[in-house]
Amino acid sequence: MMSHPYAIEPDDTIYTTLNCMNCGVTLIGRRDKKFCDDHCRSLFHNVTSAAHYNLIRKTHTILRKNRRILNLAMSVFQEQHVVPAHWLMQRGFSFQHCTQKIDCKDDSPLLVCYDVAYRWREQGVVQILFWSADSRAA
């Protein structure tokens, strides 16, 4: 008897027994099945990517704090927007974190934290500037 050309014959190579990658329970079904249910799949991927997301979250928290401190400095030092670096450091400003660095031809680099920029002036003094995507480094 001739079988249909698209018929799937029961075969041990199509179905196999594996263990769930998250909880270890025995899986019965397709050979490419990796998890027993959506909960295990989601939990597995959340755990494996947690370190990466924690790094991003911590960096974003530092950048938000830097931006908040720069905005505070602009309101406190309204006239000149020139701030002593120690004033920023006392409030927890991190000079190691910025969202963008722009090299200027005749001046110190412009460091941007979202929409507020700053640059080092003479020793221990920082100048704060408003920044937008349309702004150009002078």
C-alpha positions in Angstrom: 0.0 0.0 0.0 1.3 3.4 -1.0 1.4 6.1 1.7 0.6 9.8 1.2 3.7 11.8 0.3 3.1 14.3 3.0 2.1 11.9 5.7 4.2 11.9 8.9 5.2 8.4 9.9 5.5 7.8 13.7 9.3 7.8 14.2 11.6 8.0 17.3 13.6 10.7 15.6 10.7 13.2 15.7 9.9 12.8 19.3 12.4 12.5 22.1 12.7 12.9 25.9 14.6 15.9 27.3 14.6 17.9 30.5 13.3 21.5 31.1 16.2 24.0 31.0 14.7 25.8 34.0 13.2 23.2 36.5 14.6 20.0 35.1 11.3 18.2 34.8 11.2 15.5 32.0 9.8 16.8 28.7 7.9 14.6 26.3 7.2 16.0 22.9 9.0 17.7 20.1 12.8 17.2 20.0 13.4 21.0 20.0 11.2 21.6 23.1 13.3 23.3 25.9 10.8 24.3 28.6 7.8 22.6 30.2 5.7 25.8 30.1 5.7 29.6 29.5 6.4 30.3 33.1 9.6 28.3 33.1 10.7 29.8 29.8 10.1 33.3 31.1 11.8 32.7 34.4 14.9 31.1 32.7 15.4 34.1 30.3 14.8 36.6 33.1 17.4 35.0 35.3 20.0 34.6 32.5 19.7 38.3 31.5 19.4 39.8 35.0 23.1 40.7 35.2 23.0 42.6 31.9 19.8 44.5 32.9 21.2 45.3 36.4 24.2 46.9 34.8 22.0 49.0 32.5 19.7 50.0 35.4 22.6 51.0 37.7 24.2 53.1 34.9 20.9 54.8 34.1 20.4 55.6 37.8 23.8 57.2 38.0 23.1 59.3 34.9 19.8 60.4 36.2 21.4 61.5 39.4 24.1 63.4 37.5 21.5 65.2 35.5 19.5 66.1 38.6 22.7 67.5 40.3 23.6 69.5 37.2 20.1 71.0 37.0 20.3 71.9 40.7 23.7 73.5 40.1 22.2 75.6 37.3 19.5 76.9 39.7 21.9 77.6 42.6 24.6 79.2 40.4 22.2 81.1 38.2 24.4 83.9 37.0 27.4 82.3 35.5 26.6 78.5 35.5 30.2 77.9 36.8 30.3 75.5 39.6 33.2 74.3 41.8 33.8 70.6 41.2 33.8 69.8 44.9 30.2 71.2 45.1 29.2 68.5 42.5 31.1 65.8 44.2 29.6 66.5 47.6 26.2 65.8 46.1 27.3 62.5 44.6 28.1 63.5 41.1 30.0 60.9 39.1 32.4 62.3 36.6 33.0 58.9 35.1 29.5 58.7 33.6 28.1 60.8 30.7 25.9 60.1 27.7 28.1 61.8 25.1 31.6 63.3 24.8 32.2 65.9 22.1 35.7 67.1 21.3 35.9 70.8 20.7 38.7 72.3 18.6 40.0 75.0 20.9 38.5 74.0 24.2 38.1 71.2 26.7 35.7 68.4 25.6 32.0 68.9 26.2 30.5 66.1 28.3 26.8 65.6 27.9 24.4 64.1 30.4 21.1 63.7 28.5 20.1 67.4 27.9 22.7 69.1 30.2 26.3 69.5 29.2 29.4 70.5 31.2 33.1 71.1 30.6 36.1 71.6 32.8 37.4 75.1 33.0 40.3 76.2 35.1 41.4 73.8 37.9 38.5 72.6 40.0 35.7 74.5 38.1 33.0 73.1 35.8 30.9 75.2 33.4 27.3 73.9 32.9 25.4 74.4 29.6 22.0 73.5 28.2 22.3 70.9 25.4 20.0 69.7 22.7 20.4 67.4 19.7 20.5 70.5 17.4 23.3 72.1 19.4 26.8 72.1 18.0 30.1 72.2 19.9 31.7 75.5 19.5 
